[in-house]
Amino acid sequence: MWIKIFVDYLRYERNLSEKTIEGYQADLEAFKQFYENLNSEISWKTVDSDIIRDWEVSMMNNGNTASSVNRRLSALRSFYRFLLKRKLVTVDPAHNLRGPKKEKSLPYYIRESEMNRLLDEENHFTDDFEGHRDKMIMLMFYSTGVRLSELTGLNLPDVDLGQMQIKVTGKRNKQRIIPYGDEMGDAIRVYLGMRASFLAEKGREEEKAFFVDIRSGNRILPGKVQVLVKKYLSQVTTQRKRSPHVLRHSFATSMLNHHADLQSVKELLGHESLSTTEIYTHTSFEELKEMYKQAHPRAK
């Protein structure tokens, strides 16, 4: 009965979508069934925090993810707040309960061997301006770990050939300097020469964007970069995720695999907190474990 009253409240006063309402209802019905199976005399009024904790443990033991468990606990908290406000109960047993910590999923990344194939073999990029631009984009993502918005927002003055560094504008307009190596320096020089000729033909010599669109000569749009990144990564990997952000993950993972310290990688990526960068250590360790399994005679 109380679930129905709550559902009507969600539908008519909160104006939530039917899908959301169905989710709340299913979660509450699941909990009701759980406590009734424990003891048929238990009711919404007599439920205590221990019963809710038992439900949480039961869900985790049955293979539910932390996200799923937290969603159901959130529905229960909302329900009890509603009951308390309507004076249907005098105590909220769900108020101080914390759900399980969400699992941090390991970032997808492209293996070094796959990136080497893409950037070193001659058959992946055409020899015209578009091919050189596309290779320059892929190389910059992988060599510097920049975000998509940072790459498309790059202007000519942001690239310092003498100091071999680029200046990017990241989240909240924070700027940072990222160094690059000889390979990218050589690629930039070739690209800039071809870019100048291409834009002269277009009558777009004043364009300040570093990366330009082939058709218009204007600044390249993020959507077009996403399409071309997926296209080229598809040539060397069957991995489901093939995006600019995966190349950022690949940069960080390669740096750590080659013994860069975490603080340096944090600064290069422009992370606010070291904890954000630490997820890449898990990826590196997974690769280390795989290498161990393949190499050690007693590991299998």
N, C-alpha and C positions, 0 to 999 in steps of 0.2 A: 504493500500500500504506500509506504513512504517513498519507495523508489519511483512509483508512478507520479507522486506529487512533485518530486525533484525533477523528473523528466519533463513534466508540464511547465515547471519553472524555467528550465533550460530552453524549452521550445518557445514559450510565449512571452517570457520576460527578458531572457538573455538573447533570444533570436539566433541561437546557434544552428549550425547546419544539421541536417538529419543524420549525416554520417557521423558527426561528432557526438550527437545525442545517443546514437546507437552504441558507440564505443563506451560512453559513460555507463549506459544501462547494462551492457554486457559485463563490464568490469565489476559493477556492484552486485549483479546477479551471481557472478563467480564467487565473490567473497561471501555472499549470503549462503550459497551452497556449501562453501568450505566450513563456515562456523556451525551450520546445522548438522553437518556430518560429524563434527566433534561432539556436539551435544545438542539435542533437539530443544532443550530449554533455553539456550542462548538466544538473545534477541539483540536488535540494534542498540537498545538501552543498556544491555549488560556486557556488550563487547568491551574488552580491555586491550591495552597496548600489547600484552603478551600474545593474545590471539592473533593480532595483526602481524606481529613478528613471526609467529608460526606460519602464517599464510605466505609471508615474504620468503621464508626459508623453503617452504614447500614449492613455491614457484621456481626458485633458483634450482632446487634439486630436480625439478621436472624439465630443466633445460631452457627455461625462459631467459632472455637476455636482460641485462641490467636496465636497458632502455624500456623494455616491455614492463618489467616489474615497477619501475619508477612511474610509468604512465598510469598503471593501475592504482598505485598508492596515491597518486595525485588526484585521481577520481574519487578515492575514498576520503581524502582530506576535504575536497570541495563539498562532498555530500554531508560530512559531519559539520562543516561550517554552516551549511544551509540548515541542518537540523537544530543546531545550537541557536542560530538566529531566530528560528521559528519556535524556540523553546520546547521542541519535541524531545530533546535530550538535555541533560544538565552538565555532561562531561564530554569532551572531545578526545577520544583515545588515540586519534591519529595525529594530533597536533605536533608533538615533538619527535615523531618517528622519522628517521632518516633512511632513505633507500640505499641500495647498493651503488657503489661507484661505477660510473659508466666505463666500459672498456675503451681504451684508446686503440682505434684501429691503426694498423701499420700503414704508412703511406705507400702508395704504388710508386715504383720507380723503374727506369729502364736500365738494364745492366750495361756495364762499361763496354763489354764486347759488342753489344747491339748498337750502342752509340758510335763506337769506333767504325763499325761496318757502314753506318749511315753517313758519317762525315768523311771517311777515308776512301771508300769505293767510289769510282767515277760514274756509275750508272744511275745514281739516285737524283742528281740535279742536272738540269739542262745548262748549256754553256752560254745562254743569253742573260740579259739583265734580270729577268724574273727568277731564273735558277740561282744566280748569285745572291739575289736578295733573300730568297727562301733559305739558302744555306746559311747566310749571315744571321738570319733570325734564329734558326735552330742552334747555331754555334753560340750565339749570345745567351740564349736561354740556358744552355748546358754549361757555358763557361763562367757565367756570372750569377746564376740563380735568381734573376730578376722576375718580378711578377708580370703578368700580362699587361696590366695598366701601366707599369713602369716602362715596359718595352715600347708600347705604342705611344706613350707620352714623351719619348726621348727626342730631343732636338739636336741639331748639329753642334751647337756650342757645348752640349753636355758630354761630348766625346773628345777626350784629350789624347791626341796621338803621341805627343811628346812625353807625357807622364804615364801613358798606357793605363788610363783609368776612365771610367764613366761616372757621371753624376746622375742619380735617379731620384725621382720624387715619389715617395712611398705613401703609406697610409697616414692620414691626418697631415698631409703635406710635409712630412719629415723627409729631409734630403740626406743621402748618404753617398759616399764615394766607394766604388768597387774597382779594384785593379783587374787587369786582364793580361794574358800572356802573348808571346810572339805570334802564335798561330792566329789568334783573333786580330792582332794588330795588322798582320799581312792581309787578312781577309777584309778588314775595314778599308784599307788603302785601295784594294781592287774594287770593292763595292762603291766607294765614294767616287772613283773615276767613272765607273759605269753609270752611277746615279746622275752625275752632272750631265753626261751626254743624253741620257734618257729624258731628264727634265728640260733640257734645252730644246729637244724636239717637241715637247709638250707645251713649250712656252711657260714653264713653271719654275724658272730659275730661282725665284725668290722663296720657294717653299722651304720652310725651316725644319720640318719633320725629318728625322733621320730615316725612318722607314716609310716608304710611299707606296700608294696603290698603283698597280700596273695600268689600269684603265684611265683613272682620273689624274694621277700625279699628285693627289692630295695625301694627307696623312692616312696611313693604313688603319682600318677599323679593327677592333678586337675580334669581332666575329670572323673576319677573313683570316686572321692569324690562327684562330682556333681550328678552322677548317684545314689550313695548310699543315699545321702541326700534326693533326690526326692523319692526314694523307701520308706524310713522310714517316711517321712512327709506325704506320701500318705496314710499311715495307720491311721493317726489321723485327717487329714483335707482334705476337698474337694477344698480348695483354689487353684486357677489356678497356681499361682507362688509358687514353692516349691524348693528353691535353697539355697545355703550357704549364699547368701546375705540377704535372707529373715530371716535367723536365726540371722544375725547381727542386722537387724531391730528389731527382737523380743527381743534381749538382751537389746537394748537401750530403747525400749518401756517399758519393765518390770522394768528396773531401775527407769525410771521416774514415772511409776505408783506406785512405792514404795518409792517415795519422794526423790530420788537422785537429787542433784542440777545439772543444765545443764552444768556447767563448768567441773564437775567431769566426766560426761558422755562424754563430748568432749575429755578430756584427755585419757579416757579409749579407745575410738574409734580411736584416733589418727587423729582427724580432725584438719585442719589448722585454720579454722574459726568457731566461735560460730554459725554463721548463718547457716552453714551446719548441725549442730546438732539440730537447732531449729525446723526443720520439724517434729521431733519426738514429740514435745509438742502438735502439732496438732492432732497426732494420739492418744496421751494420753487424750486429751480433748474430742475427739470423743468417746472414751471409757467411759469417765466420763459422757458425755451426755446420752449415752445409759443406763448406770447404773441409772442415775437420772430418766429417762423415766420409767424404770422397777420398781423403788422403791417408787417414790413419788405418793401418791394417786391422786393428782390433775394434774399430768404431761401428762396424756393421753388425 
